[in-house]
Each structure stands twice: as C-alpha cells, then as structure tokens.
Amino acid sequence: MDKGERTVRFMKKVAFIICYNNDRFVEECIKYISCLRIPYGVETEIITIAGADSMAAGYNAAMHGSDAVYKVYLHQDVFIVNENFIQEIIDIFEQYPEYGMLGVLGSTGMIPDARYLMRWDVGIIYLDDSLRQGVHEKRDPEQLQEVEAIDGMIMITRYDLEWREDVFDGFDFYDVSQSMEFKKAGYKVGVPCQNDIWCNHVCGHSKLEQYEVYRERFCEEYKKEGYSFKPDTEIAEEILKKQEVQKRIPLIEAAMETGEWEQAGSLLENTMGFYIYHTQICDLYVIHKAVQTEIRGNIRNGFYQKGAAVKELREKYLKYKFLLKRLEYGKPIDDMEPLLWQIAESTDRELSAEKAIAGHTVANRIRVIWKLKWELQSLSGKVCTVRFGDETPVGPGQEDRDKIRNVCLSLQQIIEKLEKTKQALKAEDTCLYARLILETMEDLVRETHWGEVGEELYMTYFDCSEKDRDITIFLILCQEWIRRTLDYFENGSVS
C-alpha cells in the first residue's frame, strides 16, 4: 500500500448539512463554516438542501448522499464562531465512543409532555432573538453531560440513523425524535463543555404554527417511553397573539413606506406592548429606530434613503447585521467591501444608525462600532464621527473602587512582563495578550460603570491585532489609561 492509499484510508471527513429557505442566511452560515480550522487528515464538505418537504426528509437525503463519518446538521441561522469546532467534536467522539450525537442545548431530564423547547436546562450558546444579542446559558457541563434530548439548531452525529420522516413530515420535533432514536439504538446523546462557545443562533422567535400538531405525534409515537400529550393553553394563546401581530404588520409597513415615521412608531409601540415575541415586528422596530436616529440627526444617504421600500430596508438591515456580527467575531469582511464603501461615502456620517442596529445585534456594541470606524478609515481614508453620549459613567462604590485598583495593578504587571518578552513572542501570541488586556479593561468599565476605554486605545488595538503592527503604542496607551485611573482614585483627579 503506497502513501496515497494510506492517506485515503485514514482520512476523516466532516459533512455540514443545511436545509434552508433563505439564500442570504445560508450564504452567511457557509461563510462561518469556511473560517473553521481544518485539522490535518480531515476533509470537509457542505451539503445544502433548498425547499425540503420536511427537515427529516432533507436530512435523510443528505445523509444517504454523504460518506462522511461525522455529520453536522445545522439550521441556516446558526453561525459557528469557534474556529476549533471541527477538532473539538472529533476529540469528543474519539474520547467517548458511546456517544452517538451531540448538541449545544439539551435537557437532562425526561419531559413527560415533550415541551422540551421551553425547558432546556444544560448548554450554552450566543443567542440573537431579534432584539438582544448575548450569551444564553443554562448550565455549561464540566465535561460531557448525557441528556434526554437536544435542540435541533445544531446536531452532530458520529453514526448514521434514519430520521423519522415517516412521522415528522414538517419542521418540528424531528430533533427530539432523533434523540429518542439514538437512545433506542443504544447510543448516548450529550451536551459537551464549551471552553469557547461554538455558535451564534440568530433565531428570532419560533412561529409555533405546527408545534402542537407534532408534539402530539411525538407523544403518540413514543408513548412507550412515557410520553403523554395534553393540550397546552399557553401555546394556543401564543399562536393567537402571533396571528394578531401578523395582521398589524401591513399597517406598520404602509406607514413606513409613505414616510409617516411617527405613526409607524406609535403602531410599533402599541403592537410590541401587546406581544413582543415576533421576529418580523422586532426587525421592524430596529429598522424604525435606525431610521429615526438618522432623521433626527439630519443624516442624508445613510442607512435610510428617502423613498426606500420596506423590502429594501429589510435587506439592508440584514447586511448591516451580518457585517456587525462578523466584526464582533473577527471574521473576514472582504466580500462586504461594497457595503463598507456605501457607508463610507454617505454624507454627514456619525454611524448613528449603525450604533442603533449594533445595540440589538452584537454583545459588545462599543468595540464593534470602533472596529467599524477603523475598517472604514483603513478602506477609504475618511474619518467618521462617533459619539457614545448614552454611555455616561457613574461614580463607583467602595467595593468597585477596590476592584478597579486590583485589576489595574494586575494589568500593570502583565504589561511590564509583555514589554520585556514581546520581541520573542510570535505575532499571534502578542495578539492574544493584547486581546486579554483590552477585554479586561472592557469588563472593568462595564462591571463598575467607571470611565471608558476610548477611541485611541481601540484604534491602536486594531492596528496591532489586524495589521500585525508593533504593540508598543498600544501598551503605552494602556499604561496611561491605568495611570490616569489610579490617579483618580488615589488623588481624586485625573491629570
């Protein structure tokens, strides 16, 4: 057997399988997959299924068409942000061969009425529900937690089992069903510890239209396992409220189309007061907020251009949202250069709409907006004005004062050591230290409500982390920030 044959025989293959109905989302999902590190001896493939009759049918077709050992079934709105994802799932399966399937959210206990959607109790993800972006954490296991069922946002398998398309011919309960099938086949289903969170689920809110239909089917199919269906009045009420909100959306869009932004705002406020868990209404709220900030600031040709249709604004909003997310997670934005030029060339740019959108789509709004400014300046040479007038610092209490001093002194020690060893460090190690220092400062500001990191610090950080420039200036500015902070608390003034 020659070397080439050995390579083929021992090659591991990972397939990413996505059922989709939105081209823009699946393209973005694939962009994140393309950023994953591929370990030596591993190959990957991406299989997309458009307009599948059901999730189970689409997954079965892809499963039978792939010879990959490891298969990652994921929603179009799941973005894998941990670039070591492939190596980590392979390591888990090799260490725990009794596990056949992994997920990122699961339930450690059996839920007799099968309402798992509301009762996941283990796992962690980044979650974007259309109004907020943050960490959604139930409980991160210490190692690997066996569970009864996992959420279908991402399901990673080591073995192939048929998806029950004979029963679940829609888009609900295929995930809990597959969890049962793996357990019946003698495999464990688990949620692993994530040292670095694996994914961002840009999920919005479930429509729940057929949820009860398939919950009843599930309970009937697996009644021997102890499941029993009882109608749920809460879900029925949720569905009715979603239907009522859906009726109001055309009125809101009509007001936006004719430029009656105050009326649209009143309709939005009234509708969200009635029911907030509806993705379309949340998106319209953020779009309205972005437009209003530009109208009040007399900003022309920004996010909003007079006469733009709501459909255009939705498409543009999604582009902005994806751009801001990539900036937050440090993903390439080369293919978004036309959008960056569009932002850069707009008149009277203050990035006010971008700040409004970032407030609902990323976790670290301030850093992302400074990063956007840095990218715009690097691309076009144009300088944008950015103000964070709503980030008013308040005086910290004594406990926070002690914390500020301790953190600053610890940062001083790290910087002093880094200055002595920076010439011997690799570029990626220097970037890691810079990120650690910046994140520590950001955490301190956020937790104690003291001061701000500031534009100059952010700009020099991006210079050394993105352009591999010398870290010296960044460290000097960090030392100055620490000195000024300590002076304030020791002398009562900033020099």
N, C-alpha and C positions, 0 to 999 in steps of 0.2 A: 504494500500500500504506500503510495507516494504522499508527499507533504500536502498536496492539494486535496487528496481524498480524506486525509485526517482532518483538515480544516472544515470540510463539508460535514463530516460525521459529527464533529463536536461543536459545531456552530449552534448557538441558541438563538431562537427567533421570538420576537415580541410583536404581536399584531395589535394595532389600535383600531377599534371598531366603533363607528359613529353613525347612528341613524339621525337624519336631520331633515328639517323643512325650512331652514333659513340659511341662504348661501353666505351671508355676511358672518353669521355666528360660526358656522363650520369652518370657514376660512381662518377666523381668528383662533379657533380651537387648534387647528393644524399648525398655525404659526408657533404656538407654545410647544407643541409636540416636537417641532423642528429644532427647538432650542435645547432639547434634552441631550445630556451626555450619553453617548452610546459606548458601553464598555467593550473592551477587546473581546473578540469571539462572539459578539452579539450582532444580529441584524434585525432591522425593524421593517414593518410595512404598515400602511394606513389604508383601511377599507372604509369607504363611506357608502351609505345606503340612503338614497333620496326617496321620500314618499313611501316608506314601507307601510304595509297594511296594518302591522302592529309591531311593537318593539320586539316581541319574542320571534315573530316571523323574520324580521330583518336580521336579528342576531343569529338565528339558525342558519340563514343563507350565508352570512359572513363566516360563521364558524366552520361550516362544511367546505367553504372555499379557501380556507387558510390552513397551512401545515404548521403554523406557529405553535410552540409549546405553551407559551404564555400569551394570554389574550386579555386586553384591556378594553372593556365595554364602557363607553362613556357618553354622556349627553353632549350635545353640541355647545352647550353653555358652560361646560366645565373646562377651565384653563389650568393645565398642570404647570405650576410655577416652580416646583422643586426640581432643579435640573439633574439631580442624582436619583430621580424616581425609578428609572429602569434598574439600576444596580440594587437599589433598596428592595424592590419587590422580588427580584431574583434571589437575593440573600435570604429573605424571609422564607420563601418557598423551599429553598435548599436546606435551611436550618430546621424547618417544621414541615416535613413532607406529608404529615397527616392533615394539613390544611389544604383544602381544595379551592377556596375562594376568599378574597379579601375585599374590604371596603373601608371607607373613611368615617362613616356614621353607622351605628348599629344599636341593637337592643340586646342587653344581656339576659333579659327575661322574656318568657313567652307571654304575649298579649292575647288573652282568650278571644277578644272581639276583633283582633287583627288590625286595630287602629295604630299601626306602627309609625305612620307619618307624623303623628303628634307626640310620640313617646320614645324617640331615640335617646339613649342615656349614656352612650360612650362614643368617643371620637372627636375630631377637631377639623375644621375647615375655615378658609376665608369665605365669607358669605356676603353677597350683594343682593339685597332684597328689593332693589329699585329706589330705595330712599336712603339706605345706610350701607356702608361697606365696613366690615370689621371681622374679628375672629369670632366664629361660632363654636364654642367649646362646651361639650357635655362633660366628658372626662377623658383625658388622654391616658391610655393604658401605660403601665410601666414597661411592658414588653409587647405581648400579643394577647389580646383578650378574645376568648371564644364567645360568640354571640348566637342568638337565635336567628337573626335576620339582619341584612344590611340595606342601606338606601341605594337606589338604583342610579344615582348620579354618576358613580364610577364603581364598576365591579370587575375585579381582576382574578382571572382563573388560571389554575395550573393543569386542570383536567377538563375535558370536554363532556358536557352533559346536555341533552336536548332541552331547549327552552320550551315551556308548555304552551305553544301557540294554539294547541287544540282547545284550551280553556281560556287563555288570556289573549284574546284577539284584539286588544286595544292597547292602551298606554298606561295602565295602572296595574299594580300588583304582580307584574312579571318579575320584579326584583325579590319580593318576599317569597314568591313561589319558587324561584330558582334557589333561594336559600334553603327552602324545605327539601328540594330535590337533591341538593348536595348532601344534606344531613341524612336523607334516606339512603343515599348511595354509600354512606359510611365515611364521608369526609367532614372535617370541621370547617366552620366559617368563622372568620376572625376580623377584628379591627386592630391594626398594629399601632404601636407608639410611633409618633412622627416627631423626630427631633427638629426637622424643618417641615412646616406644613406643606402637604402635597399639592392641594388645589384650591382654586378660587371658583366657587359656584355662583355664576351670575344668573340666579334662578328666578328672580322676581317672585311672584306668588302663583301657586297652583290654581288652575281653574276649577278643579274638583268635579267637573261635569259628570264623569262616569265613575267617580271614585266609589260610590256606594254600590253600584252595579257589580263592580269587580271585587269589592270587599265581600259581598255576599257569595259570589262564585268561589272566591278563595276559601271562605269558611266551609262551604259545602264540599269542596274538593279535598280539604284537609281536616274534615271533622273527626277523623280517627285520631288525629294528633291533639284533639281537644279544643278545636276552634268552633265557635258558635256565633252566628250572626244575629244582631239585634239592630233595628233601625236607629239611626243617630239623629236626633232632632237638631243638634248643634250644626252638623254638616249640612243638613237640609236648609237651615237658616242662612248659613254661609253662602250656599249656592244661590238662594233667592236674592241676597244682598248683592252678589256679584252680577246677577242678571239686571238688577235695578241700576247699578252703576253703569253697566254697558249701555243702557238706554240713554243715559245722560251724556255720554261721551260725544255724540254728534253735535249736541248743543254747544259744548265747550269748544270743540274744534271749529265750529262755524264762527263763533266769536273771535277766535284766534285768526281765522282766515281773513276776516274783514277788519282786522286791526283793532278790535274792541277789547283791548287787553285788560282793562279794569273789570269789564263784565266777565271775561273769561276767568279772572282771578276770583271773583265772587262765587262763580259757579263751581270752581275747583275747591274753594274753601268749604262750601256747603256740602259738596259731594264727599270730600275726604272726612268731614265731620260725621257724615252718615256711615261711611265704610272706607277704610284705608287700604285694605289688603287686595289690591287690584293692580296688576303691573301697568296696564295702559294708563290708568289715572295717575299713578306715581310718576311715570315718564312725562306725561303732560305737565305735571306740577313742576318738575325740574326744568323742563324746556321753558315754561312760563317764567320761572324765576330767573333763568339766564337772560331771556329777552328783556324782562323788566329792568334788570341791572344795567343793561346797555341803553335802554330808552332813557332811564333816569340820568345816566352819565353822558348822554348825548353822543354816544359812540356810534359811528356810521360804518357800515360794511364789515361788521364784526361777525359774531355768531349769527346774528339776525340781519337779514337784508329785507328792506321793506317790500311787501308783496309776496314773500316766500310762503309757499303752501305748507300746511302742517306735515304732509308726507315728506317734503324736503327737510323740514326741521327735525323730524324723527330720524331720518337717515344721517343728517349731520350730527345730531346728538349722539348717535351710536358711534360714529367715527371719533368724536371727541372723547367719549367714554373709553373706547379701546385705546386711544392714544395715551390718555392719562394713566390707565392701568399698566400699560407697558412701561411707562416712565417709572411708576412705583415699583414694579418688579424687576427693573433693569433689563428689559427685553429689547431687541433691536427694533428701530423705528425707521430704517432706511426706506421701506415701502410706503411710509407715511409722509415722505418729504413734500408731496403736493399740498397736503393739509397744513403742514408747517409753514410753507410759503404763503398759503392763503391767510393764515393767522398773522404772519409777519407783515404782510402787505396791507392789512386792514388799517384804516386811519384811526388816529387817537387811541392807540392800543393801551389799555390798562389791564388786560386779561381779567376783566370783571366777570364776564360770562364763564370763562374757564374756571375761575375760582368758585363760582356758584355750582357748576357741574361737578367739580372736584369734591366739593363738600358732601356730595351724595354718592360718589363712585369710587373714592380711594380712602384709605385709612389715614395716611399722613399727608393731608392736604397741603400744608405749608411747604414741605420738602418737594412735593411733586410740582407745585407751581413754580418754585425757584428753579427746579430742573427744566421745566418747560421754557422759562425765560432764558436759561443758559443755552438750551438747544436752539432757540430762535436766534440768539446773538451769534452762536457758532455758525449757523447756516447763512444768515443774511447780513450780519453786522449791525442790524437795527436793535435799538435798545427799547425795551418795554418798561413802562412804569407799573410797579406792583406795590400795592398797599394792603396791609392787613390791619385795618383800623378796628376790626372787631376782636382782635387778639389783645385786649387790654390786660396787662399784668396787674396782679393784686399783691399786697404785702403778705408774705408767708408767715405762718405762726412759728413758735419756737421749735417745734418738732421738725418742721420743714427746714428751718434755718440750720439746725444741726445736720440734717441730711445733706443740704447744699454744701456745707463746709466739708463734710466727709467725702462726698463724691468729687468735689473739686480737688482735694488733696490726693485722692486716688488717681484722678486723671493726670495730675502733675507728675506723679511717679511713672505712669505709663508713657507719657510724652518724653520724659527725661531718658528713659530706657530706649525708647524708639529712636531718639536723636543720636544715641551712641551706636546703635546697631543698624540704622536704616541703609547704610551703604552695602551691608552684607545680605540684606533681605531681597527676596525675589519681588517682582512688581506686584504679583497677586497677593503676597503676604503683606506688603505695605498697604495695599488697598483694603485688606481685611482689618488692619489696625485702624486705618482712617475711618472706616465704617463703624467700628466699635466705639471710637471716641465720639463721633458725631451722634450716633444713636444714644449713647449715654447722656450727652448734653440735651438731646431732644426729650428723652424720658424725664430728665430732671426738670426741664421747663414745663412739660405737660403735667407732671405729678405735683409740683409745688407752686405752679402758677407764677413762677418768677421769670421776668425778662423774656428774651427771645434769643435764638441762635444768630439770626441776622444774615442779610444778603451776602456780604463779603465772604463770610465763612462758608456759606453754601456754594458760592461760585468757585472758590479755591478748592473745595472738596470735589466738585465735579471735574475740575481741571486735572486733579491728580488721579481720580478714580476712573475717569472716562478717557483721558488723553495720555495717561501714564506720565504726567509731568511730575517734577520734583515735589515731594511732600513738605518741603521746608516751610514755604509760606503758610500752608495750612496749619502746621504745628505752631508757628509764631502767632498766628491769629487765635488759635485755641488757647495758648498761654496768656495772651492778652485778655481774652474773654474770662478766663479763670481768675486772673489778677484783679480785673475790674469787679468781678462778682465777690471775691473775698474782701476787697477793699470796702465794698458797700456794707457788708455785714460786720466788718471789724471797725470801720471808721464812720459809717453812716453816710458815705457819699461815694460817688463814682468819679474818679479822676481821669 
